[in-house]
Amino acid sequence: MTNDSTNQKPIKVAVCIAPGTEEMEAITTIDMLVRAGFSVTTASVASDGALIMEGSRGIKLVADTALVNIADEPFDGVVLPGGVGGAECFRDSPLLVEFVKQHKYDGKLIAAICAAPALVLEHHQLYPEALMTSHPSFHDQIPAERLRTKRVVYDVNNRLLTSQGPGTAMEFAFEIINHLAGKEKAAEVAEPMVVWPNMHYTVLPRK
């Protein structure tokens, strides 16, 4: 399935996971991006290259491939779920940091949620001027002048999308779809999901 036309390639997104990744943030995002017709690759950042790992709540997560195998491939977006253990693994992986840097320099969307904005992006000063949010327990690790406490924050100048935690994972995923494929695609995904009425992804009017 393609995003607009059978002549177009599907939008490609890499979702990175590691031991300790927050399951809701990873799975909700992967599921919704697949519903949008994106080509989603789940990449393991585990230090031993393992493809099967336990998330932050002990639930098994399965990657498609190790990050090293796709590190030179271009993606339209890169997603970093949270979970302290997973975010620390991202932080400590030079390959993951370079992967994010390259896609940032290429003007691609980077999306990070929960602990990842603080423990990865801010720790490595990957976006030293960008507005961002994170899980509230990490707000003190982001400079006050750049911190925003909204559930989802998009910095248009840096193409950086950040969000706060498991409870904002659906909004986070919708915003990834919105910024990569448009509001109509986000609404198309939202309709059969029966999303909360107060979410900003309304059903498109019938033609």
N, C-alpha and C positions, 0 to 999 in steps of 0.2 A: 504494500500500500504506500502511496506517495502522499505528500502534503497537499498538492494542488492539482497536478497533472500527471498522467501516465508517462509523459516525456521527461519529467523531473525526477532526479534522484531523491530518495527519502532523506530527511534531515537526520544527521548522525549525531548521537550523543553518547559520551562515555560516562558511566556512573561508576565511580571508584568505591571499592569496599575493602575492609580490613578486619582483622579480629577486633571485636569490640564496637563495630559499627552499629548505630541505632537502627533496629530492624524496621520500625514504622517509617522512618525517614527514607530509608533505602527502597523498601518494597513499594510503598505508596507512590514514590516518584517513578520508579521503573514501570510499574503497572500503568500509570496514567500516561507516560510518554509512549508506551506501546499502544495504548488506546488511541493516541493521536496519530498513529501511523509512523512514528519515528523509528529509525534503526538504532536500537539501544544495545550497547556493548557494556557488560558488567565486568570491570577489570579489578583483579585482585592486587592489592598493594601489600599483602602479607610478606614478611621478610623472607620466608622460606618458599614463596611462590605458590603456596597451597591455594587450591580453588574452592575448597569447602572449609568453612570457618564458623565459629560461634560469634553471634552478635552480642550486643550489650546485655541482653536478657537470656542468653544461652540458646537462642533459636539458631538453627543452622542456616547459613547463607551460602549460596553457590555462585561463583563467578564463571563467566564464559571463558576467560583467559587471564593470564597474568599481564599486568600493565606493561612489563618489558616487551611483550610481543606486539603491542600496538602503539608503543611510545612515539614512533615516527609517523603515525597516521594522523591526518587532519580530521578534526571533529568540529561540528557546528557549536557544540556546547560541552562543557565538562561539569559534572555534578560531584560535590563532596558532601556526603551525608555526615551527620554528627555522631554522637556517642564518644565519650572521652577517650576510651581505649583506641577506637578507630581513628579519631582525629590525631591522637598522639602518634599513631603509626604513620599517618600521612605526613605529619610534621617531621618525622625522623627519616623519611624516605627522600633522598636527593632526586631520585627519578621522578617521583610524584611532583615535587616542587618545580623541577624543570619542565615537566609536562604542562603544568598550570601556567608557568611563565610563557612558554611558547605559544599557547593558545591565547593568552592575554595579549601578547605582542601581535598576534595575527588578527586581533579584534574580535575574537570569539566570545561567546557568553560563558562566564564562569558563575556557577551557582553553588553556594555553600550554606549549610544550615546548622543550627545548634552550637556545638563546640567548635566546629571547623572554621568559622570566620576568625575567631580569636586565636585558636591554637595553631592554625596553619597560615591563614592569610596575614593576620596581624603579626604573628610571631616572626615570619620571614619578611615582613614589610613588602609584601607583593602588591599592595594597593595603598601606598602611604598617604594618598589624598582622598581616598574614596569614602563616601558615607556608607555605613553598614550597621547591621544589628547582629545579635547572637542570642544564645540562651541567656536569660537574665543573670545566671550565676557567673557569666564571663564578661558582663558589661564593664567591670572595672579594668579589663585588659585592653579595652578600646578607648582611645582618647575621647574625652567628653565632647570636643568640638566636632567629631565625626560620628559619634554614636547616635543612632536613632532607635527609639523604643517601639516602633511599629512592628507588627507581626511579620511583614515582608517589606524589604527595602530594595529598591532598584536605583543604582547610580548610573544614570544614562551616559555620563562622560567616560565611564570605565567599563561599561557593559558588565557590571557586577550585580548579582542578585543574592541577597542574604535573607535568612529567616531564623526564627527563634527556637523551634523544637518540634517534638512529635505532633503536638496539637496544631501546628501550623503547616504540617507536611503537605496537606492537600492544596492549600493556598499557594504554597511554594511551587508545587508541581504545575498548577494552573498558570502561574506567572512564567515558568519556563516555556510552556506551550505558547502563551501569549507573545512572548518576546522572540520566539523562534518561528512561529507560524501564524500569529495574529489572533485577534479577539474572536473572530468567527470560529476558528478551529477550537479555541478554548471552550466556547459555548457549545459547540458540537459534541465535545467530549463530556461536558457537564450534564447535558440533558438526560441521557440514559442512566447516569449515575445517581440521579435524584439528590443533588447536592443541597445543602442547607439554603433556605430561601434568602437569608441575609448575606450570602456570599455574593461577590460582585461578578458572577459568571452566569448571567441570566440566559434563559432559553431564547434563541433567535426567533423573531416573529415569522410566522408561516407566510410563505409567498403564495 
